[in-house]
Amino acid sequence: MVREQREGQRLFLSLRRNDPVVRSLLGGLAARDLQGTFFERFPADRDTEESFVRFCAFVPPDPELWAKFGDPGFLAGTAVWLSAHTGFDRATYLGLADALQPGASTLEAYRRWHEAYRPDSSRLFGFIDRERQTYARVEVES
């Protein structure tokens, strides 16, 4: 689960992010840290944006879990939005969207959602990618 890399006297430890156990742990930690958070729209402040990015990056696509974190219409559209991004399984996230709000994965429903919320995709996808790549890196002097 942990990768080691030496550079001179330094030892770098990082999690193997594709390991199923690591993914499960990160999802559980994110869900715990986000308890009480409720998303109804894209974040308007940095703290909420950071929470939203962690939510997208780590909370597994479980409809019961996602339903606890916000408005089903907004989150269903978010799942469709994520389904189009690298690293998110398209079929899984489209299924999540329909489980949260039946019909959310249709082109017309997504068009309406996109017009209503106007996501800044390049900005948010960049933050989500960075969060997924850099989380839990530790430097140890030996």
N, C-alpha and C positions, 0 to 999 in steps of 0.2 A: 504493500500500500504506500510505502514511502520510497522516494528516489533520493539517492545520495550523489553529490557531485563535489569533488575537491578542486579548489583553486589555491595553490600554494598551501598556506597554513589554515585556510578556511575550508569549512565543510558546509555545504548548502543542502538543506533537506527540503523536499517539496512532496506534496501528495500526488499520487498517480490518479489524476482526475477522472480517468475513464474506468477505473476500478469500480465495480458495482457497489462495494461496501463503502468506498469513499463518497460516491455520489449519494448514497443513502444517508450517510452521516451529515454531509453538507446540507442536504434537503431538510433533515430533522433539525439541525441547528438553526437554519434560516427560518423554518416554521416556528420554532420556539421563540426566537428573537423578534419575530414579527407579530406575535400574539397581540391582539387588540388593534391591529392595523386594518383599516378599511379603505379600499381604493374605489372611488367612484368616477375618477377621471385621471388623466395624466397629471403627474405632480407639478405643482406650481412653485415649490420651494426645494432647496437642496436636501434637507433632511428627508422629506417625503420621497424625493427622487432617488436618494440612496436606498431607501427601503424598497421602493418599486423595482429598482435594478436588482437588488438581492432576491426579491420575490421571483422575478423572471429568471434569474440565473440559477437558482437552487431549489425552489419549491417544486417537487415532482408533479407531473400532470395528473393528479388525482382529483376528480370532480368534487368529492366530498371535502377534501382539504381546501381546494381553491374557493369553494363556495363560502368558506369562513372568512375570506379576505376581501370581500367587496361586493359591489353591485354585479349581479349575474350577467347583465347585458354588456357592461364594460369589460368584465373579465372574459366573457366569451369572445368578444372582438379582439381582446389582447391575445387570446390563445390562437386565433386565426392569424393575427399579425405575427406572432412568434413562429407559426408553422412555416412561414416563408423565409425564415432566417436560417443560416448555416448552423448546424449543431443541434437543431430542434427537429425531432422526427415529425414530418408533415402529417402523416396519418394519425399519429397519437394526439397531436395538438388540435387537429380538426375534429377528432372524436371528442376531445375534452370540451371544445367550443359547443358542440351540439348537445353534450350532456349538461352543460351549464345553462344553455338556452337553445332549445330545439330550433333548427334552421339557421343557426348563427353562421355556419360554414358556407352558406350559399353566397354567390358572388354579389347578389343584390343586398343581402343583409350586411356583408362586409363593406360594400360601397357606402351604405348609410352610416355605418359605424365610423368609417374613415372620415367621412364628411363632418360628422358630429364632433369627433375628438382630435382630428388632424395631428397624428403622432409625428414627432421629429425623429423619424426612423434612423437616420444616419447617426445622430447624436446618441440616442438611447441604445441602439444596437452596439455602438462602440463601447459604451459603458458596460453593457451586459457582457460583451466579449472579454473585456479587460478584467471584470470581476471573476469570470469563470477561469481565466488563465492565471491570475496572480494570487488568488486566495490561498492562505496557509503556507506561505514560503517563510522559512526560518533560517537564519544565519547563525552558525555556531563557530566560535573561535576554538581551534584545537591546539 
